[in-house]
Amino acid sequence: MGGRRIDVLGIPVDPVDLAGARSWLADVLAGSDDGRCRHVVTVNPEYVVAAGRPGADPFAAALRGADLATADGVGVAVAARWLAGR
């Protein structure tokens, strides 16, 4: 993928654009890895806020454990770029 994950208020976001996500998915579907199931999430602002609420540990863990976490929305994308210093 595009590099190290960026932490947005405790939720990781992969620095990958649409082409990078497509490439990652194509590789997985082509079986170029170990063949295990994958977990892909789209991280939007509502998810980031919800994951930080008391009692949301299972939801936050699901987001953190994703194999691919893409930014879903300008807010998360801008925050990730800013946090990464780009």
C-alpha positions in Angstrom: 0.0 0.0 0.0 0.9 3.7 0.0 2.9 3.7 3.3 2.4 3.7 7.0 -1.1 4.1 8.4 -2.0 7.5 9.7 -3.7 7.7 13.1 -6.8 10.0 13.0 -8.0 10.3 16.6 -7.1 6.7 17.3 -8.4 5.2 14.1 -5.9 4.2 11.4 -6.3 5.3 7.8 -4.2 3.9 5.0 -2.6 6.6 2.8 -4.0 5.1 -0.4 -5.8 6.7 -3.3 -8.5 5.1 -5.5 -5.9 3.6 -7.8 -4.0 2.2 -4.9 -7.1 0.7 -3.3 -8.1 -0.9 -6.6 -4.6 -2.3 -7.0 -4.6 -3.8 -3.5 -8.1 -5.3 -4.1 -7.0 -6.7 -7.4 -4.0 -8.4 -5.8 -6.1 -9.9 -3.1 -8.7 -11.1 -5.5 -6.0 -12.6 -7.8 -4.8 -14.7 -4.9 -1.4 -13.1 -4.7 -1.4 -13.4 -0.9 -2.2 -16.2 1.6 -5.8 -16.5 0.5 -7.3 -15.5 3.8 -10.4 -13.4 4.2 -9.9 -9.6 4.3 -11.6 -6.8 6.1 -11.9 -3.5 4.4 -13.4 -0.4 6.0 -14.2 3.1 4.8 -13.5 5.5 7.7 -15.8 8.5 7.8 -16.0 11.3 10.4 -19.0 9.6 12.1 -17.1 6.4 12.5 -14.1 8.2 14.1 -16.4 10.0 16.6 -18.4 6.8 17.3 -15.2 4.8 17.9 -14.1 7.3 20.6 -17.3 7.0 22.6 -17.5 5.1 25.9 -18.4 1.4 25.2 -17.4 1.5 21.6 -14.3 -0.6 22.1 -15.6 -3.5 19.8 -16.4 -1.0 17.0 -13.0 0.7 17.4 -11.2 -2.6 17.4 -13.0 -3.6 14.2 -11.8 -0.4 12.5 -8.2 -0.8 13.9 -8.1 -4.4 12.7 -9.0 -3.8 9.1 -6.6 -4.9 6.4 -7.4 -1.8 4.4 -8.9 1.4 5.9 -9.6 4.1 3.3 -10.7 7.7 4.0 -14.4 8.2 3.3 -14.9 11.9 2.9 -13.0 15.0 2.6 -12.8 15.6 6.4 -10.9 12.4 7.1 -8.7 12.7 4.0 -7.7 16.3 4.9 -7.1 15.3 8.6 -5.0 12.3 7.5 -2.9 14.5 5.1 -2.4 17.2 7.7 -1.4 14.6 10.4 1.0 13.0 7.9 2.5 16.4 7.2 1.6 16.5 3.5 
